[in-house]
Amino acid sequence: MTVPGFTTVFLFSLVSTWNNYFLPLVMISDPRWYPVTVGLAQMNATAHAGGGSQALSSVVTTGVLISIIPLVIAFPLLQRFWQSGLSAGAVK
């Protein structure tokens, strides 16, 4: 009965950690250690600031599409735990 609850908490923490932007921006000073979200935001700012914006914009767009793949994979893989919990709670 607790598996759907744990799965929900795990997915919420996974998504919030994966999409975390402000804390790594403040805490990390070396650009080599930036997570995906901060790195893509920095590349996007560079693309809009000066020359070569078309080339960097396509790289940023590709990076965004690639960066959501782990989340897209995690949700269908863990979907069965939600469905099993819903059906278990419906049976008397």
Salt bridges, closest charged atoms under 4 A:
ASP30 OD2 - ARG32 NH2 2.96
